[in-house]
């Protein structure tokens, strides 16, 4: 889904008088982006004038994103993020076959000047738990549970485990081509094959936190079409 076709109202998963939770599509920045005038914050403010985004998803990452309707709601959820009381679950397709069972990566992350990060003892503490959901022929669907919220945390921690996210060229991930796993897959003559997913295969699956009235809120975001297509191809070509 390209940003020009994105309709904010259609992406809403949940809303009350304090919060709006949306299923962010890939290819749209959460905050202002010099390359693209369309971003989630600007669209949210067309819908709710005082809207503030409570956390960030990378431009290419899809999934559940929380937006506060007013400053008090923003403070309420920001405190939960700060105290690590928010449960975030991501799904990633990783290159290779891996059997992770609550595998903890506890490795500090240091921001670089070029917009990337690296694992370094002088970085900020970062912890992520990983569990295998399903193994395929040469890829694995992984559940990722970040405890901290560092930039590119899941991406670098998976790379450290030798399980770079499919399509994440920045941290060692390879593009996925259907011809790699599907026998007899033929393109039209003189056509170069395109990767099935034109981004990294990372999706923010669910978010759990307390609403202003103290009630528990747990919201899941369905996979977007490209992630669905990737899982479908991997599932139907296991051998």
Buried (B, 14 or more C-beta within 10 A) or exposed (E): BEBEEBEBEEBBBBBBEBBBBBBBBBBBBBEEBEEEEBBBBBBBBEBBEEBBBBBBBBBBBBBBBBBBBBEEBBEBBBEBBEEEEBBBBBBBBBBBEBEBEEBEBEBBBBBEEEEBBBBEEEBBEBBBBBBBEBBBEBBBBBBBBBBBBBBBBBBBBBBBBEBBBBBBEBBBBBBBBBEBBEEEEEEEEEEEEEBBBEBBBBBBBBBBBBBBEEEEBEBBBBBBEBBEBBBEBBEEBEE
